[in-house]
Amino acid sequence: MSEINNRKKSKSIFSSKDLSIFCEQVAMLVDSGILLYDGIKMLADESSNMKVKEVFESVAGELLANNSLENALSKTGQFPDYMIYLTSIGSESGMLDKTMRSLAYYYNRQENIKESIKSAILYPSVLICMMAAVLLFLSIKVLPIFKNVLNSLGANLSGIASAIMSAGNFFVRFSAVFAIIIAIIIICIIYFSKSAKGQRKLMNLVWQSKIFETLSLSILATSMSTALSSGLNIDRAFELSSAGIINKKLKIKIDECMNLIKIEHLGAIDAIEKSKLFTGISLNILKLGMASGNLDSSMKYVSDLFNDSFETMLTRRISFIEPISVMILSVLIGIILISVMLPLLGVMSVIGA
């Protein structure tokens, strides 16, 4: 399979969700006894997306020419190497249906993770932009009106309100410069969110945090479960699964674990324990799984534990953003109102006297 791993691919038109659905459909075809050619040709006929239709027709054509499923998928250049390799293992071992269902679970988990990350980034970004817009509106439009009213009554804005209004005036005065800066920020956002190179750079930075180390453990365990259930030995399962890990600390532990297995010939669980790849309750679950011959199921359960832990930490952090943002915005608006009202009350008290 080295030629598959080394082959240059174009950017895939399939999302993780699309891959999950496709793998589940292939598993259903295998279970039902329908020929893969007939089933995938049917998927092509029913597809409304022309690019997807072309890919499925290409796969069906290769199957009709008596090529294997993994070769048919590989020739399109649209499917991940990991999926292609496990498909070949599943075909050879006679467990293609089980392998495809494991891949469906794996890619569905990836899609859920991506959505969680998007929510974690998008929500605070929107709140910060809204806060900035409200404060800018107050400093540019509202405070000057109050200043004119107070000046007509012989009073002045307080120092804080004047400083905020000056900041707004500064923004207006150099609006062209700020527009360029905002344009650069937008370009950077597009670069990091749309281009493959930008996404890699951003992910390499984001995935080094502690919370994403937990997520990386979940991805590793899911990938290991999928590979083991397809009939791979644990050495090859580690080798394939480690390719998708970005977190550097976890990568070092995986390499250490693989060296302990290959060079020092330790058992898989002993190597995992010595390298501290998995610890605590997750390690105990894997030990029981190895002893009972269900290491793949244990890996899947451990993956769920780490994923739940990641979602809990992510939800907790996101839940803090809204009240903190509202509190900061409320305090700033309160300071502005007090700064305006106190001089106004002072003038009214003089007039009343």
C-alpha positions as CSV (number, residue, x, y, z in Angstrom):
1,M,0.0,0.0,0.0
2,S,3.0,2.3,-0.1
3,E,2.0,3.6,-3.5
4,I,-1.4,4.7,-2.0
5,N,0.3,6.5,0.8
6,N,2.7,8.3,-1.5
7,R,0.2,9.3,-4.2
8,K,-0.6,13.0,-4.4
9,K,-4.3,13.8,-3.8
10,S,-6.4,16.7,-4.8
11,K,-8.6,18.4,-2.2
12,S,-11.4,16.0,-1.3
13,I,-15.0,17.0,-2.1
14,F,-16.2,14.8,0.7
15,S,-16.6,16.1,4.3
16,S,-16.2,13.8,7.3
17,K,-20.0,13.5,7.4
18,D,-20.1,12.5,3.7
19,L,-17.5,9.8,4.3
20,S,-19.4,8.5,7.3
21,I,-22.6,8.1,5.3
22,F,-20.7,6.5,2.4
23,C,-19.0,3.9,4.6
24,E,-22.4,3.1,6.3
25,Q,-24.0,2.7,2.9
26,V,-21.2,0.3,1.7
27,A,-21.7,-1.7,4.9
28,M,-25.4,-2.0,4.2
29,L,-24.7,-3.1,0.6
30,V,-22.3,-5.8,1.9
31,D,-24.8,-7.0,4.5
32,S,-27.7,-7.2,2.0
33,G,-25.7,-9.1,-0.6
34,I,-26.1,-6.5,-3.3
35,L,-23.1,-6.3,-5.6
36,L,-21.0,-3.3,-4.8
37,Y,-21.0,-2.2,-8.4
38,D,-24.9,-2.1,-8.5
39,G,-25.1,-0.4,-5.1
40,I,-22.5,2.4,-5.9
41,K,-24.0,2.8,-9.4
42,M,-27.3,3.4,-7.7
43,L,-25.7,6.0,-5.4
44,A,-24.3,7.7,-8.5
45,D,-27.7,7.8,-10.2
46,E,-29.4,9.3,-7.1
47,S,-26.7,11.9,-6.4
48,S,-27.7,15.5,-7.4
49,N,-24.1,16.8,-6.9
50,M,-22.3,16.4,-10.3
51,K,-18.8,16.1,-8.7
52,V,-20.0,13.4,-6.3
53,K,-21.8,11.7,-9.1
54,E,-18.6,11.6,-11.2
55,V,-16.7,10.1,-8.3
56,F,-19.3,7.4,-7.7
57,E,-19.5,6.6,-11.4
58,S,-15.7,6.3,-11.5
59,V,-15.7,3.9,-8.5
60,A,-18.5,1.8,-10.1
61,G,-16.6,1.7,-13.4
62,E,-13.5,0.4,-11.7
63,L,-15.5,-2.3,-9.9
64,L,-17.1,-3.3,-13.1
65,A,-13.6,-3.8,-14.5
66,N,-13.0,-6.2,-11.6
67,N,-10.8,-3.9,-9.6
68,S,-11.0,-4.1,-5.8
69,L,-12.9,-1.6,-3.8
70,E,-9.8,-0.1,-2.3
71,N,-8.2,0.4,-5.7
72,A,-11.4,1.9,-7.1
73,L,-11.5,4.4,-4.2
74,S,-7.8,5.2,-4.5
75,K,-7.9,6.0,-8.2
76,T,-10.5,8.8,-7.6
77,G,-8.0,10.7,-5.4
78,Q,-11.0,11.8,-3.2
79,F,-10.8,9.3,-0.3
80,P,-8.4,9.3,2.6
81,D,-5.4,6.9,2.7
82,Y,-6.5,5.7,6.1
83,M,-9.9,4.7,4.8
84,I,-8.4,3.1,1.7
85,Y,-5.9,1.0,3.7
86,L,-8.5,-0.2,6.2
87,T,-10.9,-1.1,3.3
88,S,-8.2,-3.3,1.8
89,I,-7.7,-5.0,5.2
90,G,-11.4,-5.5,5.6
91,S,-11.7,-7.0,2.1
92,E,-8.9,-9.4,2.7
93,S,-10.1,-10.5,6.1
94,G,-13.7,-10.9,5.1
95,M,-14.8,-8.2,7.5
96,L,-15.6,-5.4,5.1
97,D,-19.0,-4.7,6.6
98,K,-17.6,-4.4,10.1
99,T,-14.7,-2.3,8.9
100,M,-16.9,0.1,7.0
101,R,-19.2,0.5,10.0
102,S,-16.2,1.2,12.2
103,L,-15.0,3.8,9.6
104,A,-18.5,5.3,9.5
105,Y,-18.4,5.7,13.3
106,Y,-14.8,7.2,13.0
107,Y,-15.7,9.8,10.4
108,N,-19.0,10.7,12.2
109,R,-17.0,11.3,15.3
110,Q,-14.6,13.5,13.4
111,E,-17.5,15.6,12.0
112,N,-18.9,16.1,15.5
113,I,-15.5,17.2,16.7
114,K,-15.2,19.8,13.9
115,E,-18.6,21.2,14.7
116,S,-17.7,21.5,18.4
117,I,-14.5,23.4,17.5
118,K,-16.3,25.7,15.1
119,S,-18.8,26.5,17.8
120,A,-16.0,27.2,20.3
121,I,-14.3,29.6,18.0
122,L,-17.4,31.3,16.3
123,Y,-19.4,32.0,19.5
124,P,-16.9,34.2,21.4
125,S,-15.8,35.9,18.1
126,V,-19.4,37.0,17.5
127,L,-19.8,38.2,21.1
128,I,-16.6,40.2,21.0
129,C,-17.6,41.9,17.7
130,M,-21.0,42.8,19.1
131,M,-19.4,44.3,22.2
132,A,-17.0,46.3,20.0
133,A,-19.8,47.5,17.8
134,V,-22.0,48.7,20.8
135,L,-19.1,50.5,22.4
136,L,-18.1,52.2,19.1
137,F,-21.7,53.3,18.5
138,L,-21.9,54.8,22.0
139,S,-18.6,56.6,21.6
140,I,-19.3,58.0,18.2
141,K,-23.1,58.7,18.1
142,V,-24.4,58.9,21.7
143,L,-21.7,60.6,23.8
144,P,-21.3,63.6,21.4
145,I,-25.0,64.4,21.9
146,F,-24.6,64.3,25.7
147,K,-21.5,66.4,25.4
148,N,-23.4,69.1,23.5
149,V,-26.3,69.1,26.0
150,L,-23.9,69.4,29.0
151,N,-21.9,72.1,27.3
152,S,-25.0,74.1,26.7
153,L,-25.8,73.8,30.4
154,G,-22.3,74.9,31.4
155,A,-21.0,71.4,32.4
156,N,-18.6,68.9,30.9
157,L,-18.3,65.2,30.4
158,S,-16.4,63.3,33.1
159,G,-12.8,62.1,32.3
160,I,-13.8,58.5,31.6
161,A,-16.6,59.5,29.2
162,S,-14.3,62.0,27.4
163,A,-11.7,59.3,27.0
164,I,-14.1,56.9,25.5
165,M,-15.5,59.5,23.1
166,S,-11.9,60.5,22.2
167,A,-11.2,56.8,21.4
168,G,-14.3,56.8,19.1
169,N,-13.2,60.0,17.4
170,F,-9.7,58.5,16.9
171,F,-11.3,55.5,15.2
172,V,-13.3,57.8,12.9
173,R,-10.3,60.0,12.1
174,F,-8.2,57.0,11.1
175,S,-11.0,54.9,9.8
176,A,-9.1,54.2,6.6
177,V,-6.2,52.7,8.5
178,F,-8.6,50.6,10.7
179,A,-10.4,49.5,7.5
180,I,-7.1,48.2,6.1
181,I,-6.4,46.4,9.4
182,I,-9.9,44.8,9.4
183,A,-9.4,43.8,5.8
184,I,-6.1,42.1,6.7
185,I,-7.8,40.3,9.6
186,I,-10.6,39.1,7.3
187,I,-8.0,37.9,4.7
188,C,-6.2,36.0,7.5
189,I,-9.4,34.5,8.7
190,I,-10.2,33.3,5.1
191,Y,-6.7,32.0,4.7
192,F,-6.7,30.0,7.9
193,S,-10.2,28.7,7.4
194,K,-10.3,28.0,3.7
195,S,-6.8,27.2,2.4
196,A,-5.3,23.8,3.2
197,K,-2.0,25.3,4.2
198,G,-3.6,27.9,6.5
199,Q,-5.8,25.2,8.2
200,R,-2.7,23.1,8.9
201,K,-0.9,26.1,10.5
202,L,-3.9,27.0,12.6
203,M,-4.5,23.4,13.7
204,N,-0.8,22.9,14.5
205,L,-1.2,25.9,16.9
206,V,-4.6,25.1,18.4
207,W,-4.0,21.4,18.9
208,Q,-1.1,21.9,21.2
209,S,-3.3,23.0,24.1
210,K,-4.3,20.8,27.0
211,I,-7.9,20.5,26.1
212,F,-7.1,19.4,22.6
213,E,-4.6,16.8,23.9
214,T,-7.7,15.2,25.5
215,L,-9.4,15.3,22.1
216,S,-6.3,13.9,20.4
217,L,-6.5,10.9,22.8
218,S,-10.1,10.4,21.8
219,I,-9.2,10.5,18.1
220,L,-6.3,8.1,18.7
221,A,-8.5,5.6,20.6
222,T,-11.2,5.8,17.9
223,S,-8.7,5.2,15.1
224,M,-7.1,2.3,17.1
225,S,-10.5,0.7,17.6
226,T,-11.3,1.0,13.9
227,A,-8.0,-0.5,12.9
228,L,-8.0,-3.3,15.4
229,S,-11.6,-4.3,14.5
230,S,-10.5,-4.5,10.9
231,G,-8.0,-7.2,11.7
232,L,-4.8,-5.2,12.0
233,N,-2.2,-6.1,14.6
234,I,-1.5,-3.5,17.3
235,D,1.8,-2.4,15.8
236,R,0.3,-1.4,12.4
237,A,-2.8,0.0,14.2
238,F,-0.5,2.4,16.2
239,E,1.4,3.3,13.0
240,L,-1.7,4.2,11.1
241,S,-3.5,6.0,14.0
242,S,-0.5,8.1,14.9
243,A,-0.4,9.7,11.4
244,G,-3.6,11.7,12.3
245,I,-2.3,13.1,15.6
246,I,-1.1,16.7,15.6
247,N,-0.5,17.2,19.4
248,K,3.3,17.1,19.9
249,K,3.2,15.8,23.5
250,L,0.9,13.0,22.5
251,K,3.0,12.2,19.4
252,I,6.1,11.8,21.6
253,K,4.3,9.3,23.8
254,I,3.0,7.4,20.8
255,D,6.5,7.1,19.4
256,E,7.8,6.0,22.7
257,C,5.1,3.4,23.0
258,M,5.7,2.1,19.5
259,N,9.5,1.8,20.2
260,L,8.8,-0.2,23.4
261,I,6.7,-2.6,21.4
262,K,9.0,-2.9,18.4
263,I,12.5,-2.6,19.9
264,E,12.1,-3.7,23.5
265,H,9.3,-6.3,22.6
266,L,7.0,-5.2,25.5
267,G,3.4,-6.2,25.4
268,A,1.0,-3.6,24.1
269,I,-0.5,-2.8,27.5
270,D,2.9,-2.7,29.2
271,A,4.2,-0.4,26.6
272,I,1.1,1.9,26.9
273,E,1.5,2.0,30.7
274,K,5.3,2.6,30.6
275,S,5.0,5.4,28.0
276,K,2.0,6.9,30.0
277,L,0.0,7.1,26.8
278,F,-3.1,6.1,28.7
279,T,-3.4,6.3,32.5
280,G,-5.9,5.9,35.3
281,I,-9.3,4.4,34.5
282,S,-8.6,4.4,30.7
283,L,-5.6,2.2,31.2
284,N,-7.5,-0.2,33.5
285,I,-10.3,-0.5,30.8
286,L,-7.7,-1.3,28.2
287,K,-6.1,-3.9,30.5
288,L,-9.5,-5.6,30.9
289,G,-10.1,-5.4,27.1
290,M,-6.8,-7.0,26.4
291,A,-7.4,-9.8,28.9
292,S,-10.8,-10.5,27.5
293,G,-9.8,-10.3,23.9
294,N,-11.9,-7.2,23.2
295,L,-9.2,-4.5,22.9
296,D,-11.0,-2.9,19.9
297,S,-14.2,-2.5,22.0
298,S,-12.2,-1.2,24.9
299,M,-10.5,1.4,22.7
300,K,-13.9,2.6,21.5
301,Y,-15.2,2.9,25.1
302,V,-12.0,4.8,26.1
303,S,-12.5,7.1,23.0
304,D,-16.1,7.9,24.2
305,L,-14.7,8.7,27.7
306,F,-12.1,11.2,26.4
307,N,-14.6,12.7,23.9
308,D,-17.1,13.3,26.7
309,S,-14.4,14.8,28.8
310,F,-13.4,17.1,25.9
311,E,-17.0,18.2,25.3
312,T,-17.5,18.9,29.1
313,M,-14.3,21.1,29.2
314,L,-15.3,22.8,26.0
315,T,-18.9,23.5,27.1
316,R,-17.6,24.7,30.5
317,R,-15.3,27.2,28.8
318,I,-17.9,28.4,26.3
319,S,-20.4,28.8,29.1
320,F,-18.1,31.2,30.9
321,I,-17.7,33.4,27.8
322,E,-21.4,34.7,27.6
323,P,-21.7,35.8,31.3
324,I,-18.2,37.3,31.3
325,S,-18.8,39.2,28.0
326,V,-22.2,40.4,29.2
327,M,-20.7,41.5,32.5
328,I,-17.9,43.4,30.8
329,L,-20.3,45.1,28.4
330,S,-22.7,46.0,31.2
331,V,-19.9,47.5,33.3
332,L,-18.6,49.6,30.4
333,I,-22.1,50.8,29.5
334,G,-22.8,51.5,33.2
335,I,-19.6,53.5,33.5
336,I,-20.5,55.5,30.4
337,L,-24.0,56.2,31.7
338,I,-22.8,57.2,35.2
339,S,-20.1,59.4,33.6
340,V,-22.8,61.2,31.7
341,M,-25.6,61.3,34.3
342,L,-23.5,62.6,37.2
343,P,-22.6,65.9,35.5
344,L,-26.2,66.2,34.3
345,L,-27.5,65.6,37.8
346,G,-25.1,68.2,39.1
347,V,-26.4,70.8,36.6
348,M,-30.0,69.9,37.5
349,S,-29.4,70.3,41.2
350,V,-27.8,73.8,40.6
351,I,-30.8,74.8,38.4
352,G,-33.2,73.5,41.1
353,A,-31.3,75.4,43.8
